[in-house]
Amino acid sequence: MADRLNGYRILILETREEAQFSRLLTEQGADVLQCPMFTIRDAPDPAPVEAWIVRAIERPLDDLVLLTGEGLRRLMKVVRPIGVEEAFVASLGKARKLARGPKPGKALREIGLEPQMTTEKPTSEGVADMLSRLDLKGRRLGLQLYPDKDHSVLIGAIEAQGAVVDTVLPYAYDAQAADANIITAIDEMAEGRIDAIALTNLGQIRRLIEVARARGCEKRLRNGLEQTMIASVGPAVSDELKSHGLRTDIYPAEDAFFMRPLISAMATALGRNPPRAAAGN
C-alpha cells in the first residue's frame, strides 16, 4: 500500500544503496532526511587488488567468500579497464561461492553467477559458522574483506580448518567527508524532528558515536535516540546497538533482512501514532 508512511520523517544513514532506500521510503509517503556517513572509495593502492585478480584467474579458487556486495562490484570495476572481465567471471564461476547475507548474492547475480551458500545471519560469526560445516582442508579460499574491521578472528578460524586463505580488500572508507551531515542529523533527532532512524549496517552506529564523541555531543545523540524510534535491518545492527547500550524498536518480520520488510515493519510500528509534525500542529 502506498502512503503508509505519509507524513513521517525518517532519517537514513545509508552509504551504499542510499538512493534505492530513499526511493522506497518516498514511495510510501515518507519525508526522508538523508545523511551520508562516509564516502566509499577505491582501494588507495590498486596493485594488491589487481594481483589478487590475476591469481584468481591464473589459478581459480576452490572457494570464494564474499562479505559485501560492494566488494564484488569494486572488483569488477578493476577488471573491466584491464580487459580481463570475461576471464575473471569465468574463474569465479568455477569456485564454490559463499555469501554473507543477501547483498553479495545480489552482486553475483549481476554478473550471471549464483551463490552456492548464504549465511543464515549476515555477520562474520555467521560466515564462520557456515564454513565450520564444510571440509576446507587443503582448499584455496578467496576472502573479500571490507574496511574498518579486524577480520583476524575469521581468517584464523578458516585457516584452522586447513584452508589457504587469500584475502582482498577492494575499497576504502573516507570517514571525514560527512561529519557535518552527522552533526545535523544528531541535532534533528535531539530537537524531536525525526519520527524514526533506519539503520542498515553496524558501521553507521559506530560512526554516529565516534563523531558525537569527537564533537562533544554524545549526550545529545543519546537524548535524541531516546525520543526517536530506532529501526534495525537485522541481527548484526541490533547487536551493535545493544553493545552501545541502545535498543531496537523496529525489526523486520520473519527474519527477512531486506529493505522492503524493514519498511513494512516501520509502517506498522509508526502507524500506531501520528507523525510528530502532525502532532505538533
C-alpha positions as CSV (number, residue, x, y, z in Angstrom):
1,M,0.0,0.0,0.0
2,A,1.3,3.4,-0.9
3,D,1.4,6.3,1.5
4,R,1.7,4.1,4.6
5,L,4.4,6.4,5.9
6,N,2.7,9.6,4.8
7,G,3.9,12.5,7.0
8,Y,6.5,10.6,8.9
9,R,10.0,12.0,8.8
10,I,12.7,9.3,8.6
11,L,16.4,9.6,8.9
12,I,18.5,7.2,6.8
13,L,22.3,6.8,7.1
14,E,22.8,4.7,4.1
15,T,26.2,4.6,2.4
16,R,25.9,2.1,-0.5
17,E,22.3,2.0,-1.5
18,E,21.1,5.4,-0.3
19,A,19.2,6.3,-3.4
20,Q,17.3,3.0,-3.6
21,F,16.4,3.1,0.1
22,S,15.3,6.7,-0.1
23,R,13.2,6.0,-3.2
24,L,11.4,3.1,-1.5
25,L,10.6,5.2,1.6
26,T,9.5,8.1,-0.5
27,E,7.1,5.8,-2.5
28,Q,5.4,5.1,0.9
29,G,5.0,8.8,1.5
30,A,7.8,9.3,3.9
31,D,9.7,12.6,4.3
32,V,13.3,11.3,4.1
33,L,16.3,13.0,5.6
34,Q,19.4,11.5,4.1
35,C,22.7,11.6,5.9
36,P,25.7,10.1,4.1
37,M,28.0,8.6,6.8
38,F,31.1,8.3,4.7
39,T,32.2,8.0,1.1
40,I,33.3,4.7,-0.4
41,R,36.4,5.0,-2.5
42,D,38.5,2.6,-4.5
43,A,41.5,1.0,-2.7
44,P,44.2,3.6,-2.4
45,D,46.7,1.2,-3.8
46,P,45.2,-0.9,-6.7
47,A,48.3,-3.1,-7.1
48,P,47.3,-5.7,-4.4
49,V,43.8,-5.9,-5.8
50,E,45.0,-6.4,-9.3
51,A,47.5,-9.0,-8.1
52,W,44.6,-10.9,-6.3
53,I,42.5,-10.8,-9.5
54,V,45.4,-12.2,-11.6
55,R,46.0,-15.0,-9.1
56,A,42.2,-15.9,-9.2
57,I,42.3,-16.0,-13.0
58,E,45.6,-18.0,-13.4
59,R,44.7,-20.4,-10.6
60,P,41.0,-20.5,-10.0
61,L,39.9,-20.5,-6.3
62,D,38.3,-23.5,-4.8
63,D,36.1,-21.3,-2.6
64,L,35.2,-17.6,-2.7
65,V,33.7,-15.9,0.4
66,L,32.1,-12.5,-0.3
67,L,31.4,-10.4,2.8
68,T,29.8,-7.5,0.9
69,G,28.1,-6.8,-2.4
70,E,30.1,-3.6,-2.7
71,G,33.3,-5.7,-2.6
72,L,32.5,-7.7,-5.7
73,R,31.3,-4.6,-7.6
74,R,34.6,-2.9,-6.8
75,L,36.5,-5.9,-8.1
76,M,34.5,-5.8,-11.3
77,K,35.4,-2.1,-11.6
78,V,39.1,-3.1,-11.5
79,V,38.9,-5.9,-14.0
80,R,37.0,-4.1,-16.7
81,P,39.7,-1.4,-17.6
82,I,42.4,-4.0,-17.7
83,G,40.4,-6.2,-20.1
84,V,40.1,-9.4,-18.0
85,E,36.4,-9.3,-17.1
86,E,35.4,-12.4,-19.1
87,A,38.3,-14.4,-17.7
88,F,37.6,-13.3,-14.1
89,V,33.9,-14.1,-14.2
90,A,34.7,-17.5,-15.8
91,S,37.2,-18.2,-13.0
92,L,34.7,-17.2,-10.3
93,G,32.2,-19.5,-11.9
94,K,34.5,-22.5,-11.1
95,A,34.7,-21.6,-7.4
96,R,32.2,-22.5,-4.7
97,K,30.7,-19.2,-3.8
98,L,29.6,-18.3,-0.3
99,A,27.8,-15.1,0.6
100,R,27.5,-13.2,3.9
101,G,23.8,-12.4,3.6
102,P,21.7,-11.4,0.6
103,K,23.7,-8.4,-0.7
104,P,26.7,-10.4,-2.1
105,G,24.3,-12.8,-3.7
106,K,22.7,-9.9,-5.5
107,A,26.0,-8.7,-6.7
108,L,26.9,-12.2,-8.0
109,R,23.6,-12.3,-10.0
110,E,24.6,-9.0,-11.6
111,I,27.4,-10.8,-13.4
112,G,25.4,-14.0,-14.1
113,L,26.6,-16.1,-11.1
114,E,24.8,-17.5,-8.1
115,P,26.0,-18.2,-4.5
116,Q,26.1,-21.9,-3.6
117,M,25.6,-21.0,0.1
118,T,24.4,-17.9,2.0
119,T,24.7,-17.3,5.7
120,E,21.6,-17.5,7.9
121,K,22.8,-14.4,9.7
122,P,24.7,-11.7,7.7
123,T,27.6,-11.4,10.2
124,S,31.2,-12.6,10.3
125,E,30.1,-15.1,13.0
126,G,27.5,-16.4,10.6
127,V,30.2,-16.9,8.0
128,A,32.4,-18.7,10.4
129,D,29.5,-20.9,11.4
130,M,28.7,-21.7,7.8
131,L,32.3,-22.6,7.0
132,S,32.7,-24.7,10.1
133,R,30.3,-27.3,8.5
134,L,32.5,-27.6,5.4
135,D,35.6,-29.6,4.7
136,L,38.2,-26.9,3.8
137,K,41.4,-28.8,4.3
138,G,43.8,-28.1,1.5
139,R,41.4,-25.7,-0.3
140,R,42.4,-22.3,-1.7
141,L,39.8,-19.8,-0.3
142,G,39.5,-16.3,-1.5
143,L,38.1,-14.0,1.1
144,Q,36.8,-10.5,0.2
145,L,37.2,-8.2,3.2
146,Y,35.6,-4.8,4.0
147,P,37.2,-1.8,5.7
148,D,37.3,-0.7,9.4
149,K,37.0,-4.2,10.9
150,D,39.6,-6.6,12.3
151,H,39.0,-9.8,10.4
152,S,41.8,-11.8,12.1
153,V,39.4,-14.0,14.1
154,L,37.5,-15.1,10.9
155,I,40.7,-15.6,9.0
156,G,42.2,-17.6,11.8
157,A,39.1,-19.8,12.1
158,I,39.3,-20.6,8.3
159,E,43.0,-21.3,8.5
160,A,42.4,-23.6,11.5
161,Q,40.2,-25.7,9.2
162,G,43.2,-26.3,6.9
163,A,42.4,-23.8,4.1
164,V,44.9,-21.5,2.5
165,V,43.3,-18.0,2.7
166,D,43.9,-15.4,0.0
167,T,42.4,-12.0,1.1
168,V,41.5,-8.9,-0.9
169,L,40.3,-5.5,0.3
170,P,38.9,-3.8,-2.8
171,Y,37.7,-0.5,-1.3
172,A,38.2,2.0,1.5
173,Y,36.1,4.5,3.5
174,D,36.6,8.2,3.6
175,A,35.1,8.9,7.0
176,Q,35.8,12.6,7.4
177,A,33.7,13.7,4.4
178,A,30.4,13.6,6.2
179,D,31.0,14.8,9.8
180,A,28.9,18.0,9.3
181,N,26.0,15.9,8.0
182,I,26.2,13.7,11.0
183,I,26.0,16.6,13.5
184,T,23.0,17.9,11.6
185,A,21.3,14.5,11.9
186,I,22.0,14.4,15.7
187,D,20.5,17.9,16.1
188,E,17.4,16.9,14.2
189,M,16.8,13.9,16.5
190,A,17.6,15.9,19.6
191,E,15.1,18.6,18.6
192,G,12.4,16.0,18.2
193,R,12.0,16.4,14.4
194,I,12.6,12.8,13.4
195,D,10.0,10.0,13.8
196,A,12.4,7.1,13.1
197,I,16.0,6.4,12.3
198,A,16.6,3.5,9.9
199,L,19.9,1.6,10.4
200,T,21.1,-0.9,7.8
201,N,24.7,-1.6,8.8
202,L,26.6,-1.6,12.0
203,G,29.2,0.9,10.7
204,Q,26.5,3.6,10.8
205,I,26.2,3.2,14.6
206,R,29.9,3.3,15.2
207,R,30.2,6.5,13.1
208,L,27.4,8.2,14.9
209,I,29.0,7.6,18.3
210,E,32.5,8.3,17.0
211,V,31.6,11.7,15.6
212,A,29.4,12.6,18.6
213,R,32.3,11.9,21.0
214,A,34.8,13.8,18.9
215,R,32.5,16.8,18.8
216,G,31.5,16.6,22.5
217,C,27.8,15.8,21.8
218,E,27.4,12.2,22.7
219,K,24.9,13.0,25.4
220,R,22.9,15.0,22.8
221,L,23.0,12.0,20.5
222,R,21.8,9.6,23.1
223,N,19.0,12.0,24.2
224,G,17.9,12.2,20.5
225,L,17.9,8.4,20.1
226,E,15.9,8.1,23.3
227,Q,13.0,10.0,21.7
228,T,13.4,8.5,18.2
229,M,12.2,5.1,17.1
230,I,15.2,3.0,16.1
231,A,14.7,0.6,13.1
232,S,17.2,-2.2,12.6
233,V,17.5,-4.2,9.4
234,G,18.9,-7.3,11.1
235,P,20.8,-9.0,13.9
236,A,24.3,-7.5,13.3
237,V,22.8,-4.0,13.6
238,S,20.8,-4.9,16.7
239,D,23.8,-6.5,18.4
240,E,25.9,-3.4,17.7
241,L,23.1,-1.2,19.1
242,K,23.0,-3.3,22.2
243,S,26.8,-3.2,22.7
244,H,26.4,0.6,23.0
245,G,23.5,0.4,25.4
246,L,21.0,1.3,22.7
247,R,17.7,-0.5,21.8
248,T,15.9,-1.8,18.7
249,D,12.3,-0.6,18.4
250,I,11.5,-1.8,14.9
251,Y,12.7,-5.1,13.3
252,P,11.7,-6.9,10.1
253,A,9.1,-9.7,10.5
254,E,10.1,-13.3,10.0
255,D,13.8,-12.6,9.9
256,A,13.5,-11.1,6.4
257,F,16.6,-8.9,6.5
258,F,15.9,-6.7,3.5
259,M,14.8,-3.1,2.9
260,R,11.2,-3.8,1.9
261,P,10.4,-5.9,5.1
262,L,12.1,-3.2,7.2
263,I,10.0,-0.5,5.6
264,S,6.8,-2.6,6.2
265,A,7.8,-3.1,9.9
266,M,8.4,0.7,10.1
267,A,5.0,1.5,8.6
268,T,3.3,-0.9,11.2
269,A,5.1,0.5,14.2
270,L,4.9,4.2,13.3
271,G,1.3,3.9,12.3
272,R,0.3,3.4,15.9
273,N,0.9,7.1,16.5
274,P,0.5,10.2,14.3
275,P,3.6,11.8,12.7
276,R,5.4,14.2,15.0
277,A,4.8,17.1,12.6
278,A,1.1,16.5,12.7
279,A,1.0,16.0,16.4
280,G,2.8,19.4,16.8
281,N,0.1,21.3,14.9
